[in-house]
Structures are given as C-alpha cells and as structure tokens.
Amino acid sequence: MMNDVQEATSPATSLSGPATCVTKVELRVSCKGLLDRDTLNKSDPCVVLMVQNNGQWIELDRTEVIKSNLHPIFGKVFCLDYYFEEVQKLRFEVYDIHGTHSIGTRDDDFLGGMECTLGQIVAQKRMIKPLLLKYGKYAGKSTITVHAEEISGNNGYVELSFCAKKLDDKDLFSKSDPFLEIFRINDDGTEQLVHRTEVIKNNLNPVWEPFKVSLMSLCSCNEERKLKCLVWDYDSRGKHDFIGEFYATFREMQKISSGNKVSWDCVNPKYKQKKRNYKNSGVVILTDLKLHRVYSFLDYIMGGCQIHFTVAIDFTASNGDPRNSCSLHYINPYQPNEYLKALIAVGEICQDYDSDKRFSALGFGARIPPNYEVSHDFAINFNPDDDECEGIQGVVEAYQNCLPKIQLYGPTNVSPIINRIAKVSAGDGNIKDASRYHILLILTDGVVTDMADTREAIVRASYQPLSIIIVGVGNADFTDMQILDGDDGVLRSPKGEPVLRDIVQFVPFRDFKTASPAALAKCVLAEVPGQVVEYFSHKAISPMSPMRELLSPILSPVATTPTE
C-alpha cells in the first residue's frame, strides 16, 4: 500500500476496435518482489502494456513510475475493448525507470515481462504470473498481478473532491506531504486500489485535485460496499509515513447532495490504542460529489447533436491529368471514379445527421484561379465566404465543375485543412452543450508530404469535437499513413505529445473495390460513435435533451452502450 506516484494517475487508456464491441474491461496492475537494480535506492518501477498487432508488439500505454518500491501497486487503469471471438495477445513489461521524464525504455533496466491473452485475464479475473527475463529466465521471485473488471454500459461514473484538515505532522523540519489512497474491499476480503491522489507538499490542510472513477470500480455499484481510505506522508525514498485511515461507503458520500457535511476522522490505530486522550490524526472531508451518466451516441444524436460533414480532396499532379482515362480524377459518364465513390458512400451516411444538409467541400494541392497560385486549402466552389454545397449532390457537382478550372500540382499537404477545421470545431467546442460535432473526410492518392505538421495538427485537433477519416485512393503504398491511425499505438506530435483521443481512421479504398459502398462507409465510420461519446464524456457534457435523469438511484439500469 505504501506507494508513490511520480505523476498523477492518468485517464484510462483505450484499445479501440470495431463498433460491435462485446464489453469494456479495466485492468489494474501490481507487482511483488521485483529485482533491485539500483545501488543506493530500490528500483523505480513502471509497467509498459504492449499489444500484438500483425505479429508486432506495439506499446499501448504505461503506468506511472513508483519511486523506490519493489512491491508497487499502480494507480493507472488500462481500459480495453474485449472481443470474445478474438485472441487479444498482451505483454506486460516492467522497467526500472531512470529520470523523471524518461519516455523510451532503451536505457532502463528490464525487470521482467509476462505474456498472456486478454481472454485469460478475463476468465481468471485476477491473474498472478511470474516475471521472466530474456530467454525465459525467471526474474527471481518477482510476480505481476493483473486484475480485470468488466465495465458494463449501464453504469456511470462519479467525480469526487477531497481535502483534509489538521493532519499530523510527520516531518522534523517541515510539514507533512500528504496523499490519499482509496481501496475497495472485495467480497473475498481482498483490497483493490481505486485511486491514489497526487502529493501535496508541505501542507497539513491539503486540497487534492478532483478525480473521476467509474461506479463499478469504486464500489461494484454497491452503495454499501466498504472503502478503506489511507492517508500517507510522502517520502522520496518510498518509505512513506502512515498518518491515519478511515472507512467509508458510497452511501455515506452521497449525503453531501442534501447539504450535509461529510467528513471522517483520520485515525492511527496505534495512537488510539496507546494514547488515552487521542481523538484523531486529522479530518478528511468530502467537498464535492458529482454523479454522471454514461450516455450513448444515440443519446447525443436524439438530443439534437448535429454532425457537420466536410470533405477535402487531393488535387495533386500524381493523380494524373483529369482528361486522361487513367487519371484518378477522370470523369467517366458511366460510373463514378474512386474519389466520388468514397465521397458518396461516406457522405450519404453523414447527411442524415445534419439538418441543413449543407456540406463544406475543400481542395488541396492545386493551382487555382485567378492567379493560379498553389493552395492547400481552397473551396472547390471557389467561394471563400461560403464553402458549403447543397447536399452530397451539390458537392459532386462542385467537384466536377472545379476540375477543368484548376491545375493539379503539389505537394500533398493536409495539415492546413486539418488546422482549419479544428479551428472551426474549436469554436463549437467553446459552446458548453452537445450541439455540434465535425467529421472531416480527406481523400488522397498518396502519403502526405507534411507528415510532421500533420501529426502536430492531429494532436491539436484531438482536443476538439472532431473526427478525421482518411481514404487512400489509387494503388500507392500507404504504409506510412498507418502512423496517423492510432489503432497501432498512440499517435504523438513531433515533440512527443500524445493525442488526447484517437480521432483518425485510415483505410485504402482498394480494399473495398469489389465491396458495396455500404461496406466502406461501415468501416470508416465504425469508430465515430465512440469518438463522439468520448469527446463529450471527457468534457462532462450531457446530451442537450437528456433521455433520462442522472443516475438516481445509483443502481437503476441504463440500457445504453458507448458504441450504440
């Protein structure tokens, strides 16, 4: 229990998959008996979660670093989509991290790893495995424990805010550096870490940052389940001093909603037993509690959320002369080209969710009239004041009318358009309701030239109500484009900043040449409902016309799922 966070517990990590997700699973990790790699102090462990994709191990995410501890209990929660019909291979690697902000693991000491499948963890609920070094050698008596919990679609989450008053001073020359840990007591008597707060330095009256936790994680949706809460005085060497403890239930916490003060005496049992006049080692106070429902995509759509659709078309010279029948932009009077097929397939789905049926249509990579300068962000109707077209047919007509008037050129720069739509959606994001969400469809015949700028633009855009779909047209090698699709790992900016949400879906059109348009639309739009829900949930924004009241009572069922 005596653990330390190098950084505050980060949000749960999602391993996304198709829309037909069976369930979501939360994984929590702890270790025992780790090898001690440091000379003066104990190891500073961190667990890296890897997933296997096409035979390659890809890092999904990692826990916080816990200083000087050979028996760490990590606060990080990994959230994965679980598919009964798939073998989902996982690998947990434990490293002794050197340096506060170490990103790579090349120079870190490897403390051992363990491979398994998500199905094995789910079946056992609590898996304990030995850690192995390279070549299958045991890492001493080191073990790793992975605990799995199903997070069903019918439970919400709670946001809690705690502070404390008059905590015991455990330091000789300064005040205590307190942090709070909350453990759920399971039916079998075992304890499961739910949350660990940040450390407040040199303060006997700390105010900890609010945190969110699912009701399943907090109390298994049982209001009466006991929660064990511990307050520690942080020590940089990992030898934290125990200040006190108290027990609570979620039912007790909910009394704050009726205006009652909710607080607990923080008690050190040893002091209570030895000191006759001992009262407590401080008081912990719940200052705020907010209950949130888990809403579905349909809740937002039926609440009035409009999906604004924008298409961006590649007009670079590599497409070929539009007058030539071999060109990807050739207008065949008998059948649409690949650009039009992709546009129509996706656009016809999106138009059902936009009441005015007006869509922005942009182009990039061409010389445009009147001065025929290269533009990477122009309206294909040549109206800079209003780039919208009437319906999908209006976009098709604007595209066909545009081709004879422009000169295909280059390079393939898409970051200007991403930045433009992100700026528009940022304006909508400042509106504190779920009234608007944006989808940007980029149709391109090759790998983007401005990859670094594009990665930066996507990271910035991930904070806005926006999803990006990229369809590769033609027979180019699109391998590098997979970098932009976060399915193979977390997309990062050139400076290493990760996306807040995975908002990009990339598919080559050639994979759907013989399939129906509906198959392409289903594939590229499959992740959008989850992305819409994820954005508004992160912002704690409810549908404009909620279908039901917020969770009340706590155990009332809510028949929705995030990917509905």
C-alpha positions in Angstrom: 0.0 0.0 0.0 2.9 2.3 0.7 3.4 3.5 -2.9 4.3 6.8 -4.5 3.2 8.4 -7.7 5.7 10.1 -9.9 2.8 11.8 -11.6 -0.9 12.0 -11.1 -2.9 9.0 -12.2 -3.7 9.5 -15.9 -7.0 8.7 -17.6 -7.8 5.2 -18.6 -6.3 4.1 -21.9 -8.5 2.7 -24.6 -7.7 -0.1 -27.0 -10.3 0.5 -29.7 -11.8 -2.0 -32.1 -14.9 -2.4 -34.3 -18.2 -0.9 -33.2 -19.6 -4.4 -32.3 -17.7 -4.4 -29.0 -18.7 -7.1 -26.6 -17.7 -5.2 -23.4 -15.1 -2.9 -21.9 -12.6 -4.3 -19.4 -10.5 -2.3 -16.9 -7.1 -3.7 -16.0 -5.2 -2.8 -12.8 -1.6 -3.9 -12.2 0.6 -4.6 -9.2 3.9 -6.4 -8.7 5.7 -8.2 -5.8 9.3 -9.0 -5.2 10.8 -7.0 -8.1 14.6 -7.2 -8.7 16.5 -4.3 -7.1 18.6 -2.8 -9.9 19.6 0.4 -8.0 22.8 0.7 -5.9 21.7 3.2 -3.3 17.9 3.0 -3.6 15.3 0.5 -4.6 14.1 0.2 -8.2 11.6 2.8 -9.6 9.3 0.5 -11.5 6.9 1.3 -14.3 4.8 -1.3 -16.3 4.5 -0.9 -20.1 1.5 -2.6 -21.7 2.1 -4.0 -25.2 -0.5 -5.3 -27.6 0.3 -7.6 -30.6 -0.8 -6.2 -34.0 0.0 -8.2 -37.2 2.7 -10.1 -35.3 4.4 -6.9 -34.0 4.4 -5.8 -30.3 3.1 -2.2 -30.1 3.2 -0.1 -26.9 -0.4 0.8 -25.9 0.4 2.7 -22.7 2.3 2.6 -19.4 1.7 3.1 -15.8 3.0 5.9 -13.6 6.5 5.5 -12.1 6.6 4.5 -8.5 9.7 5.6 -6.7 11.9 3.2 -4.7 9.4 0.3 -4.4 9.8 -3.4 -5.0 6.1 -4.2 -4.3 4.3 -1.5 -6.3 0.5 -1.1 -6.7 -0.1 1.1 -9.7 -2.9 3.6 -9.9 -3.0 3.6 -13.7 -6.1 1.9 -15.2 -5.9 0.3 -18.6 -9.3 0.2 -20.4 -9.6 -2.3 -23.3 -12.3 -3.4 -25.6 -12.8 -7.2 -25.2 -13.9 -9.4 -28.0 -14.9 -13.0 -27.3 -14.2 -14.1 -30.8 -10.6 -12.7 -31.0 -7.3 -13.8 -29.4 -6.0 -10.5 -28.0 -2.4 -11.0 -27.0 -0.9 -8.7 -24.4 2.6 -8.3 -22.9 3.4 -6.5 -19.7 7.0 -5.3 -19.3 8.4 -3.9 -16.1 11.3 -1.5 -16.2 13.3 0.4 -13.6 12.9 3.9 -14.9 15.8 6.4 -14.7 14.9 10.0 -14.9 11.6 11.7 -14.2 10.5 12.2 -17.8 12.0 9.1 -19.4 10.0 8.2 -22.5 11.9 5.3 -24.0 13.0 2.2 -22.3 16.2 1.6 -24.1 18.4 2.7 -21.2 16.2 1.4 -18.4 16.8 -1.8 -16.6 14.4 -4.5 -17.6 12.9 -6.1 -14.5 10.9 -8.8 -16.3 7.9 -9.4 -18.6 4.8 -11.6 -18.9 2.7 -12.6 -21.9 -0.9 -13.6 -21.9 -4.2 -13.0 -23.6 -7.0 -10.7 -22.5 -9.3 -13.7 -22.5 -7.1 -15.4 -19.9 -7.2 -12.4 -17.6 -11.0 -12.0 -18.0 -11.6 -15.7 -17.3 -9.5 -15.6 -14.1 -10.4 -12.1 -13.1 -7.2 -12.0 -11.1 -4.1 -13.4 -12.8 -0.8 -13.8 -11.0 2.2 -14.7 -13.1 6.0 -14.9 -12.6 8.1 -12.3 -14.4 10.6 -13.6 -16.9 13.8 -12.0 -18.1 15.2 -12.5 -21.6 15.5 -16.1 -22.8 12.8 -17.3 -20.4 14.9 -16.9 -17.2 12.9 -16.2 -14.0 13.4 -12.7 -12.6 14.0 -14.1 -9.1 10.7 -14.5 -7.3 9.1 -11.4 -9.0 5.4 -11.7 -9.8 2.9 -9.5 -11.6 -0.8 -9.4 -10.7 -3.4 -8.2 -13.3 -6.9 -7.6 -12.0 -9.7 -7.4 -14.6 -13.2 -5.8 -14.1 -15.9 -5.6 -16.7 -17.2 -2.1 -17.2 -20.8 -2.5 -18.5 -22.5 0.2 -20.4 -25.2 0.8 -17.8 -23.0 2.3 -15.0 -21.9 5.8 -14.8 -19.0 7.5 -13.0 -18.6 9.8 -10.1 -16.3 12.8 -9.6 -15.0 13.2 -6.1 -13.2 16.1 -4.4 -11.4 15.6 -1.0 -9.5 17.8 1.4 -8.1 17.3 4.9 -7.7 19.4 8.0 -5.1 19.4 10.8 -3.2 16.3 9.7 -0.4 15.0 11.9 3.0 16.5 11.1 5.4 13.6 10.4 8.4 15.7 9.3 11.0 17.2 11.5 12.0 20.3 9.6 8.8 20.8 7.5 5.2 19.9 7.4 3.8 16.6 6.1 3.5 15.9 2.3 0.1 14.1 2.3 -1.6 11.9 -0.3 -4.7 9.8 -0.1 -5.4 6.2 -1.3 -8.8 4.7 -1.6 -9.2 0.9 -1.7 -12.4 -1.1 -2.4 -12.9 -4.1 -0.1 -14.0 -7.0 -2.2 -16.4 -9.8 -1.2 -13.4 -12.1 -0.5 -11.8 -9.6 1.8 -9.1 -8.6 -0.6 -8.4 -4.9 -1.2 -8.3 -3.2 -4.7 -6.7 0.2 -5.2 -9.3 2.5 -6.7 -7.4 5.8 -6.7 -4.3 7.4 -5.4 -4.2 11.2 -5.3 -1.3 13.5 -6.1 1.1 14.5 -3.3 0.5 18.0 -1.7 3.9 19.2 -0.5 4.4 20.8 2.9 0.8 21.1 3.9 -1.3 19.8 6.9 -4.5 21.1 5.3 -4.3 19.6 1.7 -6.8 20.1 -1.0 -6.5 17.3 -3.5 -7.5 17.6 -7.2 -10.9 16.2 -8.1 -10.9 12.8 -9.8 -13.3 10.6 -11.8 -13.9 6.9 -11.3 -16.5 4.5 -12.6 -19.1 3.3 -10.1 -18.1 -0.2 -10.9 -14.5 0.5 -10.0 -15.4 2.4 -6.9 -17.9 0.1 -5.2 -19.0 -2.5 -7.8 -22.3 -0.5 -8.0 -23.0 -1.4 -4.4 -23.6 1.6 -2.2 -22.9 -0.3 1.0 -19.5 -1.7 0.0 -16.8 -0.7 2.4 -14.0 1.6 1.2 -10.7 1.7 3.1 -9.1 5.1 2.9 -5.4 5.7 3.9 -3.5 9.0 4.3 0.3 8.9 4.0 3.1 11.4 4.4 5.1 11.1 1.2 8.8 10.1 1.3 11.0 10.4 -1.8 12.7 7.1 -0.9 9.4 5.3 -0.9 9.3 4.9 2.9 6.0 6.8 3.4 4.9 7.6 6.9 1.4 6.4 7.9 -0.8 9.3 9.1 -4.1 7.5 9.5 -7.1 5.7 8.0 -10.9 5.6 7.9 -13.6 3.6 6.4 -16.4 4.9 4.2 -19.2 3.8 1.9 -20.6 5.4 -1.2 -24.0 5.8 0.5 -22.3 8.0 3.2 -20.6 10.1 0.5 -24.0 10.8 -1.2 -25.2 12.6 1.9 -23.3 15.6 0.6 -26.0 16.1 -2.1 -28.6 17.1 0.6 -26.3 19.7 2.0 -24.8 17.7 4.8 -21.2 17.9 5.8 -19.4 14.6 5.0 -16.2 14.0 6.9 -14.3 11.3 8.6 -11.8 11.1 11.5 -8.4 10.0 10.2 -7.3 7.6 12.8 -4.0 5.9 13.5 -4.9 2.7 15.3 -1.5 2.5 17.2 -2.0 6.0 18.6 -5.6 5.3 19.5 -4.5 2.3 21.5 -1.6 3.9 23.3 -2.9 7.5 23.9 -5.8 7.9 26.3 -6.9 11.3 25.0 -6.2 10.6 21.3 -9.0 11.8 19.0 -7.7 11.6 15.5 -4.7 12.4 13.3 -6.7 14.9 11.3 -10.1 15.0 9.5 -10.7 14.1 5.8 -13.6 16.0 4.2 -15.5 15.2 1.0 -16.1 18.7 -0.5 -17.9 17.7 -3.7 -19.5 14.8 -5.4 -20.9 14.7 -8.9 -22.7 11.8 -10.5 -22.5 11.3 -14.2 -24.5 9.1 -16.5 -22.8 7.1 -19.3 -24.5 8.4 -22.4 -24.6 6.7 -25.8 -24.1 8.0 -29.3 -27.9 7.9 -29.8 -28.5 9.9 -26.7 -26.5 12.7 -28.2 -28.0 12.4 -31.7 -31.6 12.2 -30.3 -30.7 15.1 -28.0 -30.1 17.3 -31.1 -26.4 17.0 -31.8 -25.7 17.9 -35.5 -22.9 16.1 -37.4 -21.2 18.6 -39.7 -19.5 16.9 -42.7 -16.5 18.3 -44.5 -14.7 16.7 -47.4 -11.2 17.6 -48.5 -10.0 16.4 -52.0 -6.4 15.8 -53.2 -5.7 17.7 -56.4 -2.0 17.0 -56.6 -0.4 16.1 -60.0 0.2 12.5 -59.0 -3.5 11.8 -59.7 -2.9 12.2 -63.4 -4.4 14.6 -66.0 -8.2 14.5 -65.4 -8.7 14.5 -69.2 -6.9 11.1 -69.4 -9.0 8.0 -68.7 -6.1 6.6 -66.5 -6.4 9.6 -64.1 -7.9 9.1 -60.7 -9.9 12.3 -61.3 -11.2 11.2 -64.7 -14.9 11.8 -65.0 -16.4 8.7 -66.6 -20.0 9.4 -67.7 -21.0 5.8 -67.0 -19.6 5.3 -63.5 -18.1 7.5 -60.7 -14.3 7.5 -60.1 -12.8 6.3 -56.8 -12.9 9.8 -55.3 -16.7 10.1 -56.0 -17.4 6.6 -54.8 -15.7 7.3 -51.4 -17.3 10.7 -51.1 -20.8 9.4 -51.8 -20.5 6.3 -49.6 -19.5 8.3 -46.5 -21.4 11.5 -47.2 -24.7 9.7 -47.6 -24.4 8.3 -44.1 -23.4 11.6 -42.6 -26.1 13.7 -44.3 -28.7 12.0 -42.1 -27.3 13.7 -39.1 -27.1 17.3 -40.4 -30.4 19.1 -40.5 -29.5 21.8 -43.1 -27.8 19.2 -45.4 -25.1 21.7 -46.4 -21.5 20.4 -46.5 -18.1 22.1 -46.7 -16.1 20.9 -49.8 -12.4 21.8 -49.9 -9.4 21.0 -52.1 -5.6 21.0 -51.7 -2.5 20.6 -53.8 -3.7 22.6 -56.9 -3.0 25.9 -58.6 -6.3 27.8 -58.5 -7.7 30.8 -60.4 -7.4 33.7 -60.8 -3.7 33.9 -60.1 -3.0 30.1 -60.3 -1.0 30.1 -57.1 -0.7 26.8 -55.2 -3.3 26.4 -52.5 -3.6 23.7 -49.8 -6.9 24.9 -48.5 -9.5 26.2 -51.0 -13.2 25.9 -51.5 -13.9 23.8 -54.6 -17.0 26.1 -55.4 -14.4 29.0 -55.4 -16.5 30.9 -52.9 -14.2 31.7 -49.9 -17.0 33.2 -47.9 -19.2 30.1 -48.2 -17.6 26.8 -48.9 -20.7 24.8 -48.3 -22.6 22.9 -51.0 -26.3 21.8 -51.1 -26.3 18.1 -50.2 -23.9 15.4 -51.4 -25.1 16.0 -54.9 -24.0 19.6 -54.6 -20.5 18.5 -53.5 -20.4 16.1 -56.5 -21.3 18.9 -58.9 -18.8 21.4 -57.4 -16.1 18.7 -57.7 -16.9 18.1 -61.4 -17.1 21.8 -62.2 -13.9 22.5 -60.4 -11.6 20.1 -62.3 -11.4 22.0 -65.6 -10.6 25.3 -63.8 -7.6 24.2 -61.7 -4.1 22.9 -62.4 -3.1 19.8 -60.5 0.2 20.4 -58.7 1.5 19.6 -55.2 2.8 18.7 -52.7 0.4 16.6 -50.6 0.0 18.9 -47.6 -3.1 18.2 -45.4 -2.2 20.0 -42.2 -3.6 23.4 -43.4 -7.1 21.8 -43.8 -6.9 19.9 -40.6 -6.0 23.1 -38.8 -8.8 25.0 -40.5 -11.5 22.5 -39.5 -10.0 22.1 -36.0 -10.3 25.9 -35.6 -13.9 25.8 -36.7 -14.7 23.0 -34.4 -12.9 24.7 -31.5 -15.4 27.5 -31.8 -18.2 24.9 -31.4 -16.2 23.3 -28.6 -16.4 26.6 -26.6 -20.2 26.1 -26.6 -21.0 24.2 -23.4 -23.5 21.9 -25.0 -23.5 18.9 -27.3 -25.0 20.7 -30.2 -22.3 20.1 -32.9 -19.7 17.6 -33.9 -17.5 17.6 -37.0 -16.3 14.8 -39.4 -13.5 15.6 -41.8 -13.2 13.2 -44.8 -9.8 13.5 -46.5 -9.5 11.8 -49.9 -5.8 11.5 -51.1 -3.9 9.4 -53.6 -0.6 9.3 -51.7 1.3 9.6 -48.4 1.2 13.2 -47.1 4.3 15.3 -47.6 3.9 17.3 -44.4 3.8 14.4 -42.0 5.3 16.2 -39.0 2.9 19.1 -39.4 0.0 16.7 -39.9 0.9 14.8 -36.7 1.0 18.1 -34.8 -2.3 19.2 -36.3 -4.0 15.9 -35.3 -2.7 16.1 -31.7 -4.2 19.7 -31.5 -7.4 18.6 -33.2 -7.9 15.7 -30.7 -9.0 18.2 -28.1 -11.9 19.4 -30.3 -15.2 17.9 -31.3 -13.8 16.4 -34.5 -13.1 13.0 -36.1 -10.9 12.6 -39.2 -11.4 9.9 -41.8 -8.6 9.4 -44.4 -9.3 7.3 -47.5 -6.4 6.4 -49.7 -7.4 6.4 -53.4 -5.4 4.5 -56.0 -2.6 2.0 -55.8 0.1 3.9 -53.9 2.0 2.4 -50.9 0.1 3.8 -47.9 2.1 2.1 -45.3 3.3 5.3 -43.7 -0.2 6.6 -43.5 -1.0 3.9 -40.8 1.1 6.1 -38.4 -1.8 8.6 -38.4 -4.3 5.9 -37.4 -3.9 5.3 -33.6 -5.0 1.7 -33.9 -1.4 0.6 -34.0 -0.3 2.7 -31.0 -0.6 6.2 -29.6 0.0 8.9 -32.2 2.3 11.6 -30.9 3.4 15.0 -32.2 7.0 15.5 -33.3 7.7 16.8 -29.7 6.3 13.6 -28.2 2.9 14.9 -27.0 0.2 12.2 -27.4 -3.2 12.7 -28.8 -6.0 13.2 -26.2 -8.3 10.9 -28.2 -7.8 8.6 -31.2 -9.6 10.6 -33.8 -8.2 9.3 -37.1 -9.3 6.3 -39.2 -7.4 5.4 -42.3 -8.4 2.9 -45.0 -7.1 2.3 -48.5 -10.1 2.4 -51.0 -8.6 -0.6 -52.9 -9.6 -2.8 -50.0 -13.2 -2.1 -50.9 -13.1 -2.0 -54.7 -15.2 -5.1 -55.0 -17.4 -4.4 -52.0 -20.5 -2.4 -51.7 -20.3 1.3 -50.8 -22.0 0.4 -47.6 -19.1 -1.7 -46.6 -16.6 1.2 -47.0 -18.9 3.5 -45.0 -19.4 1.0 -42.3 -15.6 0.5 -41.9 -14.6 4.2 -41.9 -17.5 5.4 -39.7 -17.3 2.5 -37.2 -15.3 4.4 -34.7 -17.1 7.7 -34.9 -19.9 7.0 -32.4 -17.4 6.0 -29.8 -15.3 9.1 -30.6 -18.4 11.4 -30.2 -19.2 9.9 -26.9 -15.6 10.0 -25.7 -15.3 13.7 -26.5 -18.5 14.8 -24.8 -17.9 12.5 -21.8 -14.4 13.9 -21.4 -15.9 17.4 -21.3 -18.6 16.1 -18.9 -21.3 17.4 -21.4 -24.7 15.7 -21.3 -27.0 15.5 -24.3 -29.0 18.7 -24.8 -32.2 16.8 -24.1 -31.2 14.0 -21.8 -33.2 10.9 -22.3 -33.2 10.1 -18.6 -32.2 11.8 -15.4 -28.7 11.4 -14.0 -28.1 8.2 -12.1 -30.7 8.2 -9.4 -31.0 5.9 -7.7 -27.4 4.7 -8.3 -28.4 1.1 -9.2 -31.1 1.9 -11.8 -30.2 0.3 -15.1 -29.3 2.4 -18.1 -29.7 0.4 -21.3 -27.1 2.1 -23.4 -23.6 1.4 -24.6 -20.9 3.9 -25.8 -20.9 2.4 -29.3 -24.6 2.2 -29.8 
